[in-house]
Amino acid sequence: MNGEIQLLQSYHELNPGHPDLRLVLREISQKIPSYMWVDSFRFSNGVLELSVKSEKDDINFYKNLKEASRYKLVNLRKNRATQGKTEYSVTLKVEAL
């Protein structure tokens, strides 16, 4: 994971005016329960798309993500994954800081 953090730091340093995604991902990681994890993400044109996997369904996931200081929740879709897991597709508009 340290390699990804360094890559995000380098991206932020090379692209002044773009948001620091490390801060956004840190805020998200503090909001999701221990049985969820960010499987992948993509950032383009101020929009961060996340794939979040979970050991179980969480009816409060939307509410937890909605309250944020560094992004605006644009879309959240829930899909059933294999082996009883749940996968969420999350779209966020990231605020430039």
VMD Tcl script that builds the backbone (N, CA, C; Angstrom):
set m [mol new atoms 291]
animate dup $m
set s [atomselect $m all]
$s set {name element resname resid chain x y z} {
  {N N MET 1 A 0.811 -1.194 0.000}
  {CA C MET 1 A 0.000 0.000 0.000}
  {C C MET 1 A 0.855 1.258 0.000}
  {N N ASN 2 A 2.037 1.215 0.583}
  {CA C ASN 2 A 2.895 2.392 0.609}
  {C C ASN 2 A 3.244 2.883 -0.785}
  {N N GLY 3 A 3.383 1.951 -1.728}
  {CA C GLY 3 A 3.664 2.334 -3.107}
  {C C GLY 3 A 2.532 3.158 -3.702}
  {N N GLU 4 A 1.288 2.779 -3.396}
  {CA C GLU 4 A 0.132 3.515 -3.890}
  {C C GLU 4 A 0.067 4.911 -3.269}
  {N N ILE 5 A 0.394 5.000 -1.974}
  {CA C ILE 5 A 0.391 6.297 -1.295}
  {C C ILE 5 A 1.437 7.221 -1.916}
  {N N GLN 6 A 2.620 6.693 -2.189}
  {CA C GLN 6 A 3.679 7.488 -2.809}
  {C C GLN 6 A 3.282 7.912 -4.219}
  {N N LEU 7 A 2.623 7.020 -4.945}
  {CA C LEU 7 A 2.164 7.351 -6.293}
  {C C LEU 7 A 1.141 8.490 -6.247}
  {N N LEU 8 A 0.200 8.435 -5.299}
  {CA C LEU 8 A -0.787 9.503 -5.158}
  {C C LEU 8 A -0.137 10.819 -4.760}
  {N N GLN 9 A 0.862 10.752 -3.911}
  {CA C GLN 9 A 1.582 11.969 -3.515}
  {C C GLN 9 A 2.298 12.566 -4.721}
  {N N SER 10 A 2.948 11.733 -5.511}
  {CA C SER 10 A 3.636 12.217 -6.713}
  {C C SER 10 A 2.647 12.830 -7.694}
  {N N TYR 11 A 1.501 12.185 -7.874}
  {CA C TYR 11 A 0.469 12.708 -8.775}
  {C C TYR 11 A 0.033 14.098 -8.314}
  {N N HIS 12 A -0.206 14.229 -7.013}
  {CA C HIS 12 A -0.657 15.512 -6.478}
  {C C HIS 12 A 0.410 16.595 -6.670}
  {N N GLU 13 A 1.668 16.256 -6.452}
  {CA C GLU 13 A 2.757 17.219 -6.598}
  {C C GLU 13 A 2.951 17.635 -8.048}
  {N N LEU 14 A 2.716 16.723 -8.981}
  {CA C LEU 14 A 2.892 17.017 -10.401}
  {C C LEU 14 A 1.687 17.712 -11.025}
  {N N ASN 15 A 0.564 17.717 -10.333}
  {CA C ASN 15 A -0.664 18.306 -10.862}
  {C C ASN 15 A -1.230 19.334 -9.887}
  {N N PRO 16 A -0.566 20.499 -9.792}
  {CA C PRO 16 A -1.067 21.517 -8.872}
  {C C PRO 16 A -2.499 21.915 -9.239}
  {N N GLY 17 A -3.305 22.131 -8.222}
  {CA C GLY 17 A -4.703 22.476 -8.454}
  {C C GLY 17 A -5.623 21.268 -8.403}
  {N N HIS 18 A -5.060 20.077 -8.553}
  {CA C HIS 18 A -5.862 18.864 -8.423}
  {C C HIS 18 A -5.975 18.503 -6.949}
  {N N PRO 19 A -7.063 17.871 -6.571}
  {CA C PRO 19 A -7.221 17.510 -5.158}
  {C C PRO 19 A -6.216 16.452 -4.724}
  {N N ASP 20 A -5.902 16.456 -3.459}
  {CA C ASP 20 A -5.019 15.446 -2.882}
  {C C ASP 20 A -5.877 14.222 -2.564}
  {N N LEU 21 A -5.804 13.208 -3.401}
  {CA C LEU 21 A -6.646 12.026 -3.245}
  {C C LEU 21 A -6.330 11.242 -1.976}
  {N N ARG 22 A -5.142 11.412 -1.446}
  {CA C ARG 22 A -4.802 10.728 -0.194}
  {C C ARG 22 A -5.747 11.167 0.922}
  {N N LEU 23 A -6.070 12.456 0.959}
  {CA C LEU 23 A -6.971 12.975 1.990}
  {C C LEU 23 A -8.391 12.457 1.794}
  {N N VAL 24 A -8.811 12.378 0.546}
  {CA C VAL 24 A -10.154 11.875 0.239}
  {C C VAL 24 A -10.258 10.396 0.609}
  {N N LEU 25 A -9.275 9.603 0.208}
  {CA C LEU 25 A -9.299 8.176 0.516}
  {C C LEU 25 A -9.181 7.926 2.019}
  {N N ARG 26 A -8.445 8.769 2.711}
  {CA C ARG 26 A -8.349 8.641 4.170}
  {C C ARG 26 A -9.712 8.899 4.805}
  {N N GLU 27 A -10.411 9.939 4.333}
  {CA C GLU 27 A -11.744 10.240 4.879}
  {C C GLU 27 A -12.701 9.076 4.626}
  {N N ILE 28 A -12.646 8.505 3.435}
  {CA C ILE 28 A -13.515 7.370 3.110}
  {C C ILE 28 A -13.170 6.168 3.988}
  {N N SER 29 A -11.891 5.896 4.159}
  {CA C SER 29 A -11.492 4.732 4.952}
  {C C SER 29 A -11.923 4.873 6.412}
  {N N GLN 30 A -12.064 6.087 6.891}
  {CA C GLN 30 A -12.527 6.297 8.265}
  {C C GLN 30 A -14.033 6.121 8.391}
  {N N LYS 31 A -14.743 6.179 7.267}
  {CA C LYS 31 A -16.198 6.070 7.290}
  {C C LYS 31 A -16.697 4.642 7.066}
  {N N ILE 32 A -15.907 3.808 6.432}
  {CA C ILE 32 A -16.391 2.468 6.134}
  {C C ILE 32 A -16.040 1.509 7.268}
  {N N PRO 33 A -16.913 0.547 7.519}
  {CA C PRO 33 A -16.657 -0.410 8.594}
  {C C PRO 33 A -15.499 -1.350 8.266}
  {N N SER 34 A -15.040 -2.057 9.264}
  {CA C SER 34 A -13.863 -2.931 9.111}
  {C C SER 34 A -14.097 -4.086 8.145}
  {N N TYR 35 A -15.334 -4.449 7.881}
  {CA C TYR 35 A -15.621 -5.556 6.960}
  {C C TYR 35 A -15.752 -5.092 5.500}
  {N N MET 36 A -15.423 -3.816 5.232}
  {CA C MET 36 A -15.419 -3.273 3.861}
  {C C MET 36 A -14.021 -2.822 3.494}
  {N N TRP 37 A -13.737 -2.819 2.197}
  {CA C TRP 37 A -12.450 -2.340 1.717}
  {C C TRP 37 A -12.597 -1.785 0.306}
  {N N VAL 38 A -11.747 -0.811 -0.024}
  {CA C VAL 38 A -11.712 -0.251 -1.377}
  {C C VAL 38 A -10.876 -1.197 -2.220}
  {N N ASP 39 A -11.519 -1.803 -3.202}
  {CA C ASP 39 A -10.857 -2.770 -4.066}
  {C C ASP 39 A -10.094 -2.087 -5.199}
  {N N SER 40 A -10.679 -1.020 -5.743}
  {CA C SER 40 A -10.014 -0.272 -6.815}
  {C C SER 40 A -10.632 1.121 -6.898}
  {N N PHE 41 A -9.907 2.025 -7.537}
  {CA C PHE 41 A -10.432 3.366 -7.759}
  {C C PHE 41 A -9.849 3.942 -9.033}
  {N N ARG 42 A -10.564 4.954 -9.554}
  {CA C ARG 42 A -10.142 5.659 -10.769}
  {C C ARG 42 A -10.527 7.115 -10.599}
  {N N PHE 43 A -9.630 8.016 -10.988}
  {CA C PHE 43 A -9.887 9.446 -10.878}
  {C C PHE 43 A -9.710 10.099 -12.236}
  {N N SER 44 A -10.703 10.899 -12.629}
  {CA C SER 44 A -10.626 11.631 -13.893}
  {C C SER 44 A -11.589 12.814 -13.838}
  {N N ASN 45 A -11.107 13.979 -14.261}
  {CA C ASN 45 A -11.938 15.186 -14.364}
  {C C ASN 45 A -12.708 15.496 -13.081}
  {N N GLY 46 A -12.049 15.342 -11.941}
  {CA C GLY 46 A -12.677 15.685 -10.674}
  {C C GLY 46 A -13.638 14.644 -10.128}
  {N N VAL 47 A -13.742 13.496 -10.801}
  {CA C VAL 47 A -14.646 12.433 -10.370}
  {C C VAL 47 A -13.820 11.221 -9.940}
  {N N LEU 48 A -14.110 10.733 -8.747}
  {CA C LEU 48 A -13.454 9.551 -8.212}
  {C C LEU 48 A -14.451 8.407 -8.216}
  {N N GLU 49 A -14.111 7.328 -8.914}
  {CA C GLU 49 A -14.957 6.136 -8.971}
  {C C GLU 49 A -14.290 5.049 -8.153}
  {N N LEU 50 A -15.046 4.474 -7.211}
  {CA C LEU 50 A -14.526 3.455 -6.320}
  {C C LEU 50 A -15.296 2.154 -6.486}
  {N N SER 51 A -14.584 1.069 -6.335}
  {CA C SER 51 A -15.209 -0.240 -6.183}
  {C C SER 51 A -14.943 -0.658 -4.741}
  {N N VAL 52 A -16.012 -0.769 -3.958}
  {CA C VAL 52 A -15.896 -1.120 -2.540}
  {C C VAL 52 A -16.513 -2.501 -2.351}
  {N N LYS 53 A -15.753 -3.395 -1.758}
  {CA C LYS 53 A -16.248 -4.744 -1.496}
  {C C LYS 53 A -16.558 -4.875 -0.018}
  {N N SER 54 A -17.488 -5.775 0.292}
  {CA C SER 54 A -17.933 -5.941 1.666}
  {C C SER 54 A -18.256 -7.395 1.962}
  {N N GLU 55 A -17.982 -7.795 3.179}
  {CA C GLU 55 A -18.331 -9.135 3.634}
  {C C GLU 55 A -19.838 -9.287 3.783}
  {N N LYS 56 A -20.548 -8.161 3.970}
  {CA C LYS 56 A -21.994 -8.202 4.142}
  {C C LYS 56 A -22.609 -6.883 3.701}
  {N N ASP 57 A -23.912 -6.892 3.546}
  {CA C ASP 57 A -24.654 -5.696 3.165}
  {C C ASP 57 A -24.688 -4.732 4.353}
  {N N ASP 58 A -24.701 -3.451 4.055}
  {CA C ASP 58 A -24.744 -2.442 5.117}
  {C C ASP 58 A -25.753 -1.371 4.719}
  {N N ILE 59 A -26.875 -1.319 5.419}
  {CA C ILE 59 A -27.926 -0.361 5.057}
  {C C ILE 59 A -27.526 1.078 5.368}
  {N N ASN 60 A -26.496 1.283 6.173}
  {CA C ASN 60 A -26.052 2.631 6.528}
  {C C ASN 60 A -24.908 3.150 5.651}
  {N N PHE 61 A -24.482 2.356 4.682}
  {CA C PHE 61 A -23.328 2.751 3.865}
  {C C PHE 61 A -23.575 4.075 3.154}
  {N N TYR 62 A -24.745 4.236 2.536}
  {CA C TYR 62 A -25.073 5.476 1.835}
  {C C TYR 62 A -25.033 6.661 2.803}
  {N N LYS 63 A -25.678 6.515 3.943}
  {CA C LYS 63 A -25.734 7.599 4.921}
  {C C LYS 63 A -24.333 7.969 5.417}
  {N N ASN 64 A -23.497 6.969 5.651}
  {CA C ASN 64 A -22.138 7.221 6.133}
  {C C ASN 64 A -21.295 7.967 5.103}
  {N N LEU 65 A -21.437 7.616 3.838}
  {CA C LEU 65 A -20.649 8.272 2.791}
  {C C LEU 65 A -21.181 9.649 2.428}
  {N N LYS 66 A -22.469 9.847 2.598}
  {CA C LYS 66 A -23.098 11.096 2.181}
  {C C LYS 66 A -22.554 12.309 2.929}
  {N N GLU 67 A -22.309 12.171 4.211}
  {CA C GLU 67 A -21.787 13.264 5.035}
  {C C GLU 67 A -20.278 13.352 4.841}
  {N N ALA 68 A -19.799 14.348 4.098}
  {CA C ALA 68 A -18.369 14.427 3.797}
  {C C ALA 68 A -17.918 15.871 3.643}
  {N N SER 69 A -16.639 16.085 3.890}
  {CA C SER 69 A -16.091 17.433 3.743}
  {C C SER 69 A -15.259 17.589 2.475}
  {N N ARG 70 A -14.760 16.487 1.923}
  {CA C ARG 70 A -13.836 16.574 0.785}
  {C C ARG 70 A -14.427 16.108 -0.537}
  {N N TYR 71 A -15.666 15.643 -0.514}
  {CA C TYR 71 A -16.295 15.161 -1.737}
  {C C TYR 71 A -17.810 15.240 -1.619}
  {N N LYS 72 A -18.468 15.076 -2.777}
  {CA C LYS 72 A -19.923 15.000 -2.826}
  {C C LYS 72 A -20.282 13.647 -3.428}
  {N N LEU 73 A -21.150 12.911 -2.757}
  {CA C LEU 73 A -21.593 11.617 -3.259}
  {C C LEU 73 A -22.534 11.839 -4.435}
  {N N VAL 74 A -22.165 11.301 -5.607}
  {CA C VAL 74 A -22.952 11.479 -6.820}
  {C C VAL 74 A -23.817 10.253 -7.089}
  {N N ASN 75 A -23.248 9.059 -6.900}
  {CA C ASN 75 A -23.978 7.833 -7.223}
  {C C ASN 75 A -23.449 6.684 -6.364}
  {N N LEU 76 A -24.347 5.795 -6.003}
  {CA C LEU 76 A -23.986 4.593 -5.263}
  {C C LEU 76 A -24.867 3.453 -5.760}
  {N N ARG 77 A -24.221 2.396 -6.268}
  {CA C ARG 77 A -24.932 1.199 -6.726}
  {C C ARG 77 A -24.442 -0.003 -5.946}
  {N N LYS 78 A -25.356 -0.890 -5.633}
  {CA C LYS 78 A -25.013 -2.092 -4.890}
  {C C LYS 78 A -25.249 -3.302 -5.775}
  {N N ASN 79 A -24.274 -4.211 -5.788}
  {CA C ASN 79 A -24.383 -5.455 -6.550}
  {C C ASN 79 A -24.009 -6.617 -5.651}
  {N N ARG 80 A -24.624 -7.739 -5.894}
  {CA C ARG 80 A -24.225 -8.962 -5.195}
  {C C ARG 80 A -23.003 -9.529 -5.893}
  {N N ALA 81 A -21.983 -9.824 -5.126}
  {CA C ALA 81 A -20.760 -10.417 -5.668}
  {C C ALA 81 A -20.768 -11.910 -5.334}
  {N N THR 82 A -19.713 -12.589 -5.682}
  {CA C THR 82 A -19.620 -14.021 -5.413}
  {C C THR 82 A -19.377 -14.289 -3.930}
  {N N GLN 83 A -19.652 -15.480 -3.521}
  {CA C GLN 83 A -19.397 -15.966 -2.160}
  {C C GLN 83 A -20.094 -15.127 -1.091}
  {N N GLY 84 A -21.292 -14.634 -1.402}
  {CA C GLY 84 A -22.077 -13.901 -0.427}
  {C C GLY 84 A -21.607 -12.484 -0.144}
  {N N LYS 85 A -20.648 -12.010 -0.880}
  {CA C LYS 85 A -20.132 -10.649 -0.664}
  {C C LYS 85 A -21.001 -9.634 -1.417}
  {N N THR 86 A -20.862 -8.384 -1.025}
  {CA C THR 86 A -21.560 -7.287 -1.682}
  {C C THR 86 A -20.521 -6.346 -2.264}
  {N N GLU 87 A -20.804 -5.840 -3.462}
  {CA C GLU 87 A -19.900 -4.883 -4.101}
  {C C GLU 87 A -20.666 -3.592 -4.350}
  {N N TYR 88 A -20.037 -2.479 -3.990}
  {CA C TYR 88 A -20.621 -1.161 -4.196}
  {C C TYR 88 A -19.802 -0.406 -5.242}
  {N N SER 89 A -20.494 0.220 -6.175}
  {CA C SER 89 A -19.863 1.126 -7.129}
  {C C SER 89 A -20.214 2.537 -6.672}
  {N N VAL 90 A -19.182 3.301 -6.343}
  {CA C VAL 90 A -19.381 4.621 -5.744}
  {C C VAL 90 A -18.772 5.676 -6.663}
  {N N THR 91 A -19.534 6.734 -6.930}
  {CA C THR 91 A -19.043 7.859 -7.723}
  {C C THR 91 A -19.076 9.107 -6.856}
  {N N LEU 92 A -17.936 9.774 -6.769}
  {CA C LEU 92 A -17.794 10.961 -5.930}
  {C C LEU 92 A -17.263 12.131 -6.762}
  {N N LYS 93 A -17.795 13.300 -6.530}
  {CA C LYS 93 A -17.233 14.531 -7.087}
  {C C LYS 93 A -16.298 15.081 -6.029}
  {N N VAL 94 A -15.011 15.155 -6.374}
  {CA C VAL 94 A -13.999 15.556 -5.406}
  {C C VAL 94 A -13.816 17.062 -5.448}
  {N N GLU 95 A -13.830 17.661 -4.265}
  {CA C GLU 95 A -13.640 19.099 -4.144}
  {C C GLU 95 A -12.156 19.428 -4.277}
  {N N ALA 96 A -11.822 20.400 -5.096}
  {CA C ALA 96 A -10.437 20.849 -5.207}
  {C C ALA 96 A -10.083 21.628 -3.944}
  {N N LEU 97 A -8.942 21.287 -3.351}
  {CA C LEU 97 A -8.524 21.944 -2.110}
  {C C LEU 97 A -7.281 22.761 -2.334}
}
mol reanalyze $m
mol bondsrecalc $m
mol representation Tube
mol addrep $m
